Amino acid sequence: MTGYRDMCCGCAAPGYPCTRCNLRNVFYLECDNCGADEKLYRVGDKELCADCVREAVDYIPEEDAYFYEGEMLTEDELFERLEEVEYED
């Protein structure tokens, strides 16, 4: 999940609004499954961290590969195939 949060810490002097503070509108990335705030990948309609991707995609131990969209892929191939969620500045 991505979005913007108000991370105001209340540091403005009393009587002065904090209109220019960079904490008022902070972009965040958060795994839809576990809430981790790290690099995310799109899997279907979800945005998942690497650990949750590994859990969500079928792993075939005998092949040491992942079965994704009808193909057997190594872990590197899987992550190359997935779309990375972009961090906005």
Secondary structure as GFF3:
##gff-version 3
##sequence-region A 1 89
A	DSSP	beta_strand	2	5	.	.	.	ID=ss1
A	DSSP	beta_strand	26	29	.	.	.	ID=ss2
A	DSSP	beta_strand	41	43	.	.	.	ID=ss3
A	DSSP	beta_strand	46	48	.	.	.	ID=ss4
A	DSSP	alpha_helix	50	56	.	.	.	ID=ss5
A	DSSP	beta_strand	58	60	.	.	.	ID=ss6
A	DSSP	beta_strand	65	68	.	.	.	ID=ss7
A	DSSP	beta_strand	71	73	.	.	.	ID=ss8
A	DSSP	alpha_helix	75	81	.	.	.	ID=ss9
A	DSSP	beta_strand	83	84	.	.	.	ID=ss10
###
